[in-house]
Amino acid sequence: MNEFDLKAAGWEQNPMHRERSLAIVQAMIQDIPLTHSMSALEFGAGTGIASFLLKDYVKSILMMDSSSEMVKVMQEKITSSQVKNLQTIRFDLEKSDYTGGTFDLIFTHLVLHHIANTEAIFRSFHRLLNPGGYLAIADLYPEDGAFHGSGFNGHHGFETRMLSDKLKQLGMTNISDRLCYTIDKQVSETKTQSFGVFLLIANR
C-alpha cells in the first residue's frame, strides 16, 4: 500500500478537504465556460470530492487515480448515491499512456506537486485534451517545505509563470491563474502557516 491507500478511508473526515475542493470547483465554474456536453477527466481524483461537486455542470467525468483504495472509496460513493455520469478508473498516467478516449476538460488539484516529471504529465494532458478543451490545475504556490514536512520528495509548490511557460511550449493558449484558496496548517506545536492555492487554466 502507498500513503494514499492508507489515507483513503479517513480522507473525507477532514473538513478542509471538502472546503478546499469546493473553493477550487467554484473558481472553475466561474472561469471556464462549462457545458452539459463536456466530457471531463479528474487526474488524481482521490475520493472524488471535486468531481461530485462538478458533476451537474458537465456531461460526464472519469475519475482517475493510481491508488486502489481511493478508487474503492469513489466507487462506493457512486454506488450509494446512484450517480450516473461519474466513472472511476485505477490508472497511473505517469507510467502509461491512457488510450480510452479524449476529453473536453482535464482538472486536478493538489496533485501536481506529487508528480516528478511535470513536463511529461503536461504532454499527456495535452494529448488527451480535445481541440478547444480546457486544462485546470490547482496547486500550491512556492512554499518552504513546511506543507509536507521533512522527507517529502515532491515539489514545494510552483511558480505559475514557470508552469505557464511549459504549457505555452505545448501550444496551450489563454493561460490565466489566480489565488483560489488559502490553507492554514499547523506545521509545529506552536506555529500555524498559511499556504496559497492557485487555479491555473489553459486552453488547447
BAKOL-830991 format. One line per 10 residues: for each residue y, z, x of N, C-alpha, C. Coordinates in Angstrom, 3 decimals. Layout:
Y Z X Y Z X Y Z X | ...
//
This chain:
-1.213 0.000 0.832 0.000 0.000 0.000 1.256 0.000 0.861 | 2.274 -0.775 0.438 3.554 -0.700 1.128 4.457 0.318 0.440 | 5.668 0.497 0.969 6.542 1.538 0.436 6.921 1.283 -1.015 | 7.024 0.010 -1.411 7.414 -0.279 -2.785 6.243 -0.107 -3.755 | 5.014 -0.294 -3.288 3.857 0.062 -4.107 3.892 1.553 -4.437 | 4.224 2.353 -3.442 4.256 3.805 -3.619 5.402 4.252 -4.527 | 6.493 3.509 -4.510 7.671 3.902 -5.285 7.654 3.365 -6.719 | 6.775 2.440 -7.022 6.841 1.695 -8.280 6.792 2.590 -9.515 | 5.832 3.501 -9.568 5.622 4.303 -10.777 6.842 5.139 -11.131 | 7.549 5.630 -10.124 8.695 6.500 -10.400 10.044 5.827 -10.266
10.056 4.515 -10.077 11.306 3.811 -9.772 12.365 3.999 -10.848 | 11.963 3.882 -12.100 12.941 3.927 -13.181 13.299 5.344 -13.598 | 12.724 6.338 -12.944 13.121 7.711 -13.202 14.479 8.034 -12.580 | 14.912 7.193 -11.648 16.232 7.361 -11.043 17.247 6.600 -11.892 | 18.144 7.301 -12.598 19.082 6.602 -13.492 20.027 5.651 -12.763 | 20.246 5.888 -11.473 21.123 4.997 -10.712 20.579 3.590 -10.635 | 19.260 3.446 -10.609 18.675 2.115 -10.517 19.035 1.268 -11.737 | 18.995 1.867 -12.913 19.374 1.112 -14.113 20.888 0.895 -14.162 | 21.644 1.909 -13.789 23.107 1.786 -13.798 23.561 0.668 -12.864 | 22.952 0.611 -11.695 23.275 -0.423 -10.719 22.912 -1.810 -11.255
21.713 -1.940 -11.802 21.282 -3.225 -12.351 22.190 -3.664 -13.491 | 22.599 -2.721 -14.324 23.472 -3.041 -15.449 24.815 -3.583 -14.953 | 25.381 -2.963 -13.925 26.658 -3.430 -13.384 26.528 -4.832 -12.804 | 25.436 -5.084 -12.100 25.216 -6.398 -11.498 25.016 -7.462 -12.567 | 24.195 -7.164 -13.562 23.945 -8.130 -14.638 25.218 -8.413 -15.427 | 26.015 -7.386 -15.693 27.277 -7.600 -16.409 28.196 -8.526 -15.615 | 28.226 -8.353 -14.298 29.043 -9.230 -13.449 28.507 -10.655 -13.477 | 27.190 -10.818 -13.473 26.601 -12.153 -13.557 26.965 -12.828 -14.873 | 26.899 -12.085 -15.959 27.232 -12.635 -17.275 28.682 -13.098 -17.305 | 29.548 -12.350 -16.634 30.969 -12.711 -16.597 31.226 -13.937 -15.727
30.482 -14.075 -14.636 30.825 -15.060 -13.607 29.985 -16.336 -13.631 | 28.886 -16.344 -14.371 28.013 -17.519 -14.426 27.938 -18.014 -15.866 | 28.107 -19.316 -16.090 28.022 -19.852 -17.452 26.563 -19.954 -17.915 | 26.013 -18.831 -18.285 24.614 -18.760 -18.693 24.413 -19.445 -20.041 | 23.260 -20.099 -20.201 22.922 -20.724 -21.477 21.466 -20.432 -21.813 | 21.131 -20.615 -23.075 19.772 -20.350 -23.529 18.803 -21.478 -23.181 | 19.255 -22.454 -22.415 18.353 -23.493 -21.932 17.970 -23.267 -20.471 | 18.479 -22.214 -19.849 18.279 -21.994 -18.416 16.974 -21.248 -18.123 | 16.275 -21.744 -17.108 15.122 -21.018 -16.576 15.574 -20.269 -15.333 | 15.108 -19.031 -15.166 15.581 -18.190 -14.075 14.415 -17.599 -13.298
14.706 -17.281 -12.050 13.778 -16.584 -11.169 14.477 -15.350 -10.633 | 13.862 -14.183 -10.805 14.353 -12.995 -10.112 13.448 -12.751 -8.914 | 14.019 -12.862 -7.738 13.286 -12.661 -6.494 13.369 -11.190 -6.101 | 12.188 -10.592 -5.853 12.158 -9.167 -5.534 12.516 -8.343 -6.752 | 11.853 -8.629 -7.869 12.275 -8.090 -9.167 12.015 -6.600 -9.341 | 11.181 -6.013 -8.487 10.907 -4.580 -8.633 10.213 -4.292 -9.947 | 10.789 -3.406 -10.745 10.213 -3.104 -12.062 10.851 -3.947 -13.163 | 11.693 -4.908 -12.764 12.223 -5.859 -13.733 13.404 -5.379 -14.549 | 14.098 -4.351 -14.094 15.216 -3.820 -14.873 16.243 -4.903 -15.153 | 16.657 -5.630 -14.110 17.695 -6.651 -14.277 17.242 -7.767 -15.209
16.008 -8.221 -15.062 15.509 -9.297 -15.913 15.455 -8.890 -17.377 | 15.067 -7.658 -17.645 15.042 -7.185 -19.027 16.457 -7.135 -19.608 | 17.444 -6.820 -18.773 18.835 -6.797 -19.234 19.373 -8.204 -19.467 | 18.851 -9.173 -18.732 19.368 -10.539 -18.781 18.591 -11.451 -19.731 | 17.463 -11.004 -20.235 16.523 -11.881 -20.930 17.100 -12.570 -22.163 | 18.068 -11.966 -22.823 18.613 -12.571 -24.046 19.700 -13.607 -23.765 | 20.006 -13.831 -22.494 21.073 -14.761 -22.128 20.543 -16.087 -21.576 | 19.236 -16.158 -21.310 18.630 -17.362 -20.747 17.344 -17.687 -21.504 | 16.773 -18.839 -21.210 15.543 -19.253 -21.894 14.330 -18.459 -21.409 | 14.207 -18.340 -20.080 13.031 -17.666 -19.521 13.349 -17.125 -18.138
12.613 -16.092 -17.738 12.764 -15.520 -16.401 11.375 -15.266 -15.825 | 11.168 -15.763 -14.617 9.970 -15.438 -13.852 10.338 -14.311 -12.893 | 9.658 -13.192 -13.024 9.943 -12.013 -12.202 8.947 -11.990 -11.045 | 9.445 -12.245 -9.855 8.598 -12.384 -8.668 8.756 -11.173 -7.763 | 7.629 -10.624 -7.322 7.665 -9.527 -6.356 6.382 -9.557 -5.538 | 6.467 -9.099 -4.303 5.290 -9.072 -3.433 4.497 -7.778 -3.570 | 5.049 -6.799 -4.298 4.373 -5.518 -4.496 3.489 -5.563 -5.743 | 2.205 -5.344 -5.575 1.285 -5.384 -6.716 1.600 -4.290 -7.729 | 2.042 -3.136 -7.257 2.337 -2.029 -8.177 3.619 -2.294 -8.960 | 4.621 -2.898 -8.338 5.828 -3.265 -9.068 5.490 -4.286 -10.149
4.678 -5.273 -9.804 4.274 -6.284 -10.784 3.489 -5.639 -11.925 | 2.669 -4.676 -11.607 1.901 -3.963 -12.638 2.828 -3.264 -13.628 | 3.860 -2.602 -13.113 4.823 -1.926 -13.990 5.544 -2.945 -14.865 | 5.978 -4.064 -14.278 6.659 -5.092 -15.064 5.764 -5.621 -16.177 | 4.506 -5.874 -15.849 3.595 -6.430 -16.845 3.349 -5.432 -17.973 | 3.261 -4.162 -17.642 3.100 -3.129 -18.667 4.315 -3.095 -19.595 | 5.500 -3.268 -19.030 6.722 -3.276 -19.840 6.757 -4.493 -20.764 | 6.335 -5.637 -20.259 6.295 -6.846 -21.089 5.325 -6.654 -22.245 | 4.158 -6.118 -21.943 3.137 -5.912 -22.976 3.612 -4.922 -24.038 | 4.190 -3.818 -23.608 4.592 -2.776 -24.562 5.779 -3.218 -25.418
6.667 -4.034 -24.861 7.847 -4.476 -25.610 7.636 -5.806 -26.318 | 6.521 -6.488 -26.002 6.174 -7.773 -26.605 7.263 -8.832 -26.378 | 7.883 -8.780 -25.211 8.876 -9.788 -24.838 8.165 -11.108 -24.561 | 8.719 -12.202 -25.052 8.055 -13.497 -24.952 8.574 -14.378 -23.816 | 9.764 -14.122 -23.308 10.350 -15.059 -22.344 10.404 -14.507 -20.920 | 9.632 -13.468 -20.650 9.520 -12.928 -19.299 8.083 -13.076 -18.809 | 7.946 -13.492 -17.556 6.632 -13.579 -16.924 6.707 -12.921 -15.546 | 5.561 -12.488 -15.054 5.501 -11.873 -13.730 4.624 -12.708 -12.798 | 4.908 -12.581 -11.514 4.038 -13.176 -10.511 4.116 -12.326 -9.248 | 2.949 -12.037 -8.695 2.914 -11.405 -7.388 2.896 -12.523 -6.348
3.972 -12.601 -5.580 4.105 -13.704 -4.634 5.060 -13.292 -3.525 | 4.717 -13.655 -2.296 5.554 -13.343 -1.143 6.245 -14.625 -0.681 | 7.475 -14.818 -1.121 8.214 -16.033 -0.812 8.602 -16.107 0.665 | 8.554 -14.989 1.354 8.815 -15.004 2.798 7.685 -15.685 3.569 | 6.484 -15.634 3.010 5.323 -16.133 3.732 4.783 -17.452 3.206 | 5.120 -17.801 1.962 4.551 -19.008 1.356 5.611 -19.733 0.539 | 5.423 -21.036 0.370 6.296 -21.846 -0.472 5.790 -21.794 -1.913 | 6.674 -21.441 -2.824 6.312 -21.433 -4.237 6.371 -22.856 -4.779 | 5.317 -23.288 -5.447 5.235 -24.665 -5.951 5.066 -24.714 -7.465 | 5.363 -23.603 -8.123 5.123 -23.545 -9.565 6.258 -24.038 -10.429
7.326 -24.529 -9.822 8.436 -25.038 -10.616 9.765 -24.765 -9.944 | 10.835 -25.250 -10.575 12.190 -25.013 -10.089 12.995 -24.316 -11.183 | 14.206 -23.894 -10.826 14.946 -23.002 -11.708 16.429 -23.367 -11.759 | 17.057 -22.976 -12.862 18.499 -23.168 -13.029 19.287 -21.987 -12.483 | 18.614 -20.858 -12.311 19.256 -19.645 -11.805 18.246 -18.875 -10.976 | 18.658 -18.474 -9.783 17.873 -17.545 -8.965 18.761 -16.345 -8.682 | 18.258 -15.163 -8.925 19.069 -13.981 -8.658 18.223 -12.898 -8.003 | 18.909 -12.063 -7.254 18.242 -10.993 -6.527 19.248 -9.898 -6.248 | 18.815 -8.655 -6.299 19.770 -7.593 -5.984 19.134 -6.497 -5.137 | 19.872 -6.141 -4.110 19.465 -5.125 -3.132 18.090 -5.439 -2.537
17.835 -6.724 -2.332 16.581 -7.179 -1.737 16.826 -7.868 -0.397 | 17.933 -8.591 -0.311 18.166 -9.424 0.869 18.169 -8.621 2.168 | 18.653 -7.384 2.123 18.704 -6.610 3.370 17.319 -6.211 3.873 | 16.294 -6.418 3.054 14.913 -6.191 3.494 14.282 -7.456 4.094 | 14.948 -8.589 3.976 14.392 -9.876 4.392 14.770 -10.157 5.845 | 13.768 -10.311 6.700 14.032 -10.503 8.132 14.767 -11.817 8.387 | 14.266 -12.906 7.819 14.828 -14.232 8.097 15.600 -14.720 6.876 | 16.882 -14.386 6.831 17.675 -14.755 5.658 17.880 -16.269 5.578 | 17.959 -16.950 6.730 18.117 -18.402 6.696 16.926 -19.071 6.014 | 15.725 -18.597 6.310 14.519 -19.184 5.710 14.470 -18.929 4.217
14.851 -17.733 3.784 14.786 -17.433 2.355 15.863 -18.225 1.614 | 17.010 -18.452 2.252 18.035 -19.291 1.635 17.543 -20.727 1.472 | 16.807 -21.216 2.452 16.243 -22.562 2.325 15.265 -22.628 1.155 | 14.477 -21.567 0.986 13.548 -21.526 -0.155 14.307 -21.495 -1.468 | 15.363 -20.690 -1.546 16.176 -20.641 -2.766 16.746 -22.027 -3.079 | 17.290 -22.679 -2.050 17.908 -23.990 -2.249 16.880 -25.000 -2.763 | 15.680 -24.948 -2.198 14.623 -25.869 -2.610 14.191 -25.617 -4.059 | 14.242 -24.362 -4.484 13.766 -24.002 -5.817 14.834 -24.120 -6.902 | 16.081 -24.361 -6.484 17.157 -24.500 -7.464 17.275 -25.946 -7.943 | 17.410 -26.107 -9.233 17.709 -27.416 -9.792 19.135 -27.819 -9.421
19.429 -29.104 -9.331 20.809 -29.539 -9.115 21.729 -28.929 -10.171 | 22.835 -28.361 -9.714 23.749 -27.685 -10.626 23.398 -26.237 -10.885 | 22.271 -25.789 -10.331 21.828 -24.416 -10.562 22.643 -23.395 -9.790 | 22.439 -22.138 -10.152 23.211 -21.042 -9.578 22.324 -20.074 -8.803 | 22.870 -19.591 -7.697 22.255 -18.525 -6.914 23.167 -17.314 -6.989 | 22.609 -16.153 -7.336 23.381 -14.906 -7.424 22.702 -13.849 -6.565 | 23.427 -13.381 -5.563 22.894 -12.387 -4.634 23.762 -11.142 -4.700 | 23.157 -10.029 -5.007 23.851 -8.744 -4.942 23.233 -7.930 -3.818 | 24.078 -7.438 -2.934 23.566 -6.626 -1.827 24.692 -5.778 -1.245 | 24.375 -5.088 -0.183 25.301 -4.131 0.413 26.294 -4.807 1.343
27.542 -4.357 1.274 28.483 -4.688 2.331 28.020 -3.993 3.619 | 28.528 -4.424 4.778 28.111 -3.787 6.030 28.261 -2.267 5.979 | 27.225 -1.574 6.461 27.241 -0.114 6.487 26.661 0.364 7.816 | 26.780 1.652 8.089 26.465 2.183 9.411 25.007 2.580 9.605 | 24.162 2.207 8.664 22.748 2.559 8.764 22.369 3.799 7.988 | 23.360 4.453 7.399 23.084 5.699 6.678 22.388 5.462 5.339 | 22.495 4.241 4.802 21.939 3.999 3.467 20.432 4.245 3.453 | 19.723 3.705 4.444 18.281 3.907 4.518 17.887 4.994 5.513 | 18.772 5.288 6.453 18.458 6.306 7.446 17.677 5.741 8.623 | 17.272 6.618 9.495 16.590 6.199 10.725 15.232 5.581 10.407
14.839 4.629 11.237 13.541 3.990 11.072 13.564 2.735 10.228 | 14.713 2.414 9.613 14.796 1.208 8.794 14.986 -0.003 9.692 | 14.180 -1.042 9.471 14.202 -2.210 10.346 14.917 -3.417 9.747 | 15.508 -3.257 8.570 16.184 -4.376 7.930 17.635 -4.501 8.352 | 18.408 -5.188 7.515 19.818 -5.404 7.785 20.645 -4.253 7.220 | 21.665 -3.851 7.944 22.574 -2.807 7.463 23.739 -3.462 6.721 | 23.411 -4.124 5.627 24.409 -4.820 4.839 24.785 -6.164 5.440 | 25.751 -6.839 4.782 26.116 -8.200 5.185 27.614 -8.429 5.037 | 28.144 -9.222 5.951 29.465 -9.805 5.769 29.302 -10.987 4.820 | 30.013 -10.974 3.716 29.834 -12.045 2.731 30.256 -13.403 3.286
31.210 -13.423 4.194 31.620 -14.702 4.786 30.472 -15.318 5.577 | 29.713 -14.489 6.269 28.574 -14.983 7.032 27.517 -15.581 6.094 | 27.243 -14.904 4.990 26.287 -15.445 4.022 26.811 -16.740 3.415 | 28.101 -16.773 3.115 28.698 -17.978 2.540 28.563 -19.157 3.488 | 28.783 -18.922 4.772 28.663 -20.000 5.755 27.243 -20.549 5.804 | 26.259 -19.659 5.732 24.866 -20.106 5.742 24.558 -20.961 4.512 | 25.091 -20.556 3.371 24.842 -21.313 2.142 25.572 -22.650 2.158 | 26.770 -22.681 2.726 27.512 -23.939 2.836 26.751 -24.948 3.689 | 26.088 -24.461 4.733 25.319 -25.341 5.604 24.168 -26.011 4.862 | 23.711 -25.383 3.778 22.657 -25.969 2.951 23.212 -26.889 1.867
24.534 -26.943 1.773 25.152 -27.785 0.763 25.557 -27.048 -0.503 | 25.462 -25.728 -0.492 25.884 -24.953 -1.658 27.405 -24.961 -1.754 | 27.916 -24.925 -2.980 29.356 -25.026 -3.209 29.823 -23.933 -4.175 | 31.139 -23.923 -4.413 31.745 -22.981 -5.373 31.285 -21.546 -5.115 | 31.342 -21.148 -3.849 30.851 -19.832 -3.452 31.949 -18.785 -3.637 | 31.611 -17.711 -4.300 32.563 -16.622 -4.516 31.834 -15.288 -4.394 | 32.587 -14.238 -4.129 31.974 -12.910 -4.074 32.986 -11.856 -4.495 | 32.469 -10.744 -4.970 33.332 -9.623 -5.354 32.526 -8.330 -5.370 | 33.236 -7.240 -5.272 32.621 -5.926 -5.417 32.195 -5.748 -6.870 | 30.941 -5.330 -7.082 30.498 -5.127 -8.466 29.949 -3.734 -8.734
29.727 -2.950 -7.677 29.173 -1.605 -7.890 29.364 -0.796 -6.620 | 29.461 0.507 -6.777 29.527 1.415 -5.636 28.448 2.485 -5.793 | 27.633 2.629 -4.763 26.563 3.633 -4.756 27.057 4.852 -3.994 | 27.076 5.981 -4.651 27.378 7.245 -3.978 26.051 7.932 -3.677 | 25.748 8.052 -2.405 24.433 8.537 -1.993 24.571 9.712 -1.039 | 23.770 10.735 -1.279 23.746 11.875 -0.365 22.945 11.486 0.867 | 23.607 11.446 2.016 22.966 10.989 3.240 22.560 12.143 4.158 | 23.008 13.349 3.829 22.581 14.543 4.556 22.760 15.731 3.625 | 22.424 16.887 4.090 22.536 18.076 3.234 23.974 18.350 2.825 | 24.921 17.896 3.632 26.321 18.236 3.376 27.219 17.024 3.159
26.658 15.817 3.215 27.509 14.622 3.190 27.047 13.622 2.148 | 27.989 13.155 1.352 27.769 12.048 0.423 28.596 10.860 0.896 | 28.002 9.686 0.858 28.670 8.492 1.360 28.659 7.400 0.299 | 29.719 6.601 0.254 29.820 5.512 -0.714 29.455 4.186 -0.051 | 28.693 3.383 -0.771 28.250 2.081 -0.280 28.607 1.016 -1.316 | 29.361 0.019 -0.889 29.757 -1.039 -1.803 28.676 -2.090 -1.971 | 28.520 -2.580 -3.182 27.571 -3.656 -3.503 28.371 -4.868 -3.959 | 28.148 -6.004 -3.319 28.836 -7.236 -3.687 27.927 -8.104 -4.555 | 28.552 -8.960 -5.325 27.838 -10.041 -6.006 28.390 -11.344 -5.457 | 27.513 -12.151 -4.857 27.879 -13.456 -4.321 27.202 -14.523 -5.173
27.984 -15.491 -5.607 27.458 -16.561 -6.455 27.739 -17.908 -5.800 | 26.738 -18.777 -5.803 26.874 -20.117 -5.245 26.235 -21.130 -6.181 | 26.706 -22.345 -6.091 26.263 -23.436 -6.965 25.576 -24.512 -6.121 | 24.442 -25.017 -6.627 23.754 -26.084 -5.885 24.281 -27.461 -6.304
//
